[in-house]
Amino acid sequence: MEGLKSFILMYAGLFAITNPIGAVPVFMGVVSHLPIEKRHEVARKVSITVLMTLITFALIGQWIFKFFGSSVDAFAIAGGILLFRMGMEMLSGKLSSVKIDEEEVTLEEVAVIPLAIPLISGPGAITTVMLYTTRENPVIVILTIIAISVTVYLILSSGNKIIEKMGRVGIKVTTRMMGLILTSMAIQMIINGIKGAFNL
């Protein structure tokens, strides 16, 4: 039961940070001229890239702390500040816009940059999985990352339907709600880091 609770909390946090729903307008802007099969192919490659990126950072997180002589608490404070900034940007409704000429880049390049990195698995998500790994069961963290990657694929591959049902206004509202959740998580992360650093 405790493991399930941790999974749900981590999934909710990563979902808010990666914000795959907010990435739908960008994704559709990039692949709207492609047939549905190609859109699904790009969505699949995006989700695989997100999976590989987050798992890599989750697994080497401890090593990075030791190598650079940092601490979990210091990283929590820095990560919290970063997430707070991201949350404020989401609250203000800022979404990246990308226009890509298919003749200049391949679909693989589009799937990796900018869709997977940094749009979905950006610094905030990377920071979060590294912190999760130091505080939670690594197996549950990996399962959470896998679940998020599957969610990314399902949402992006259903981009047309999501935009039709929610509309751009609905997506903006959802992004702002996730921004509010993210800022509150960021503040708590900073508080926890300060308490740990000063043994409060």
N, C-alpha and C positions, 0 to 999 in steps of 0.2 A: 504493500500500500504506500509506504514511504517512497519507494522507487517510482511508482506511478505518479505521485504528487510532484516529485522532482522533475520527471519527464514533462508533465503538463506545464509546470512553471517555466522550465527552460524553453519548451516549444513556443509558449506564448511570448516570451521575451525575444527569442530569435525571429519569430514571425513579425513582431513589431519593428525590429531592427532591419531585417532584410526587406520588408515591405513589398512582397511580390505583387500585391494588388496595385500599389502605386507605380510599379514598373510596367504595368500593362500598356498605358498610353505610349510609353517610349518604345516598348517591344513592337507594338502594332505600327508605330510610325516607321520602324526599321523594316518590318517584314510584310507590310500591307500589300505590296506589289507582287508578293510571291504566292504560289498556289498553296492550298491548305496542307499538303504533304510536306512541303518545304518548311512551312511555319512550324509544324510539329517537330521536324528535324532540328531546327534551330533551338526550339524550346527544350528538346532533349539534351542538346549539347550544352545549353546554358545550365541546366540542372546538374549535369555531370561535372561541369567545371566548378559550380558552387560546392558540390559534394567534395571534390578532390581538394579544393582550396581550404575549406573549413576543417576537414579532417586532418589535413597536413598541419595546420596551425594548432589544432587541438592536441595532436600527438607530440609536437615538439615544443609546446608551450613551456613545460617545466625546464627543458634544456635551455630555452631562451632566457628564462629568469636567471638561471645559474650562470650562464655564459656572460651575461651583461652585468652580473652582480646586483640585479634589481630585486625587488620584493613584490609579493602579491599585493600588499597594501598600497605600495607606491603605484603599481600598475592599475590598481582599482581606482585610485584618485585620478590618474591621467586618463584612463578609459572612461571614467564617469564624466570628466570634462568634455571629452570628445563626443560621447553619446548625448550629452546635454546640448551641445551645439547642433548635432544632427536633429535632435528632437525639436529644437527651436526652428530650424529650417523647415521641418515637416509641418509644424504648426502654422508657419507663414505661407504654406502651400507651394513651396518651391520644388519643382520637379525638373530634373534634367531633360533636355530635349536633344535628340541625336538624329542627324540626317546622314545616311550612308548611301553612297553610290555603289551598287552591286558590282559594277565593272572595276572598281578600284580595290575592293577587298573581297575576300572569300567569306562564305557563310561561317566557316570555322572561326575566322578572325572576329567577325561580328558577334558570335556567340560568346567568345572569351572576353573581348574588350569592345565595347563598353558594357554589354549586357550583364555578364556574370561578374566581372570585375571592372569598375568598382560599384556599378549600380546596385547589385544585390549583395554580393559578398565583399563589401567594402571594409574600411578600417574598423567601423563600429562592430560589425559581425565578427571579424577576426579577433578583435579585442575581447568580445564577449565569450567566444568559445574557448579562448585561452584561459580566461578567468574561471569559466565553468569547470574546466578540466582540473584546475588546482583545488576546487572546492567540492566537486561532486564526483560520483562514480564515473570513470571514463567510459565505461560500456554504455551507460545511460546517455552520456553526452554524444557518443557516436550515433546511437539510435535516434537521438533528437535531430542531429544533423542530417541523417538519412531521411527522416520524416519531413524535414524542411525542404530538402532537395526534391522529394517526390511532390510536395505541395507546390513548389516553384514550377515544376513541369506541368502539373494539372492546371494551374492558374494561367500560365502563359499560353498553353495550347488551347485554352478556352477564352482567349483574349477577346474575340469578337462577341461572344455571348455575354461576357462580363460588362463590356462597354455598352452593349445594347440594353442590358437590364439595369445597370447602375447609372449609366450616363457619366459624363465627365464631372458633373456636380457631385454625384455620389462617391466617385473615386477621390475627389478632393476632400470631402467630408471624412471619409475613412482614413485618408492620409493624416488629416489633422488629429483625429482621435488617436491614431497610433503614435503621433508625435507627442501628445499629452502623456500617454502611457510611458513612452520612452524617456521623457524628461523626468518623470517621477522616479523611474528606475535608476536614471543617471544620478539623481540627487542622493538616493539611498546608497548607491555604490560609493559615492564620495564620502558619505557619512561613515559607512562601514570601513573604508580605507583609512580615514582619519582616526577612528576608534582603534583599529588594529595597530596603526603606526605609533600611536601615543599610549597604547595599552589602557584605554579608557573603559 
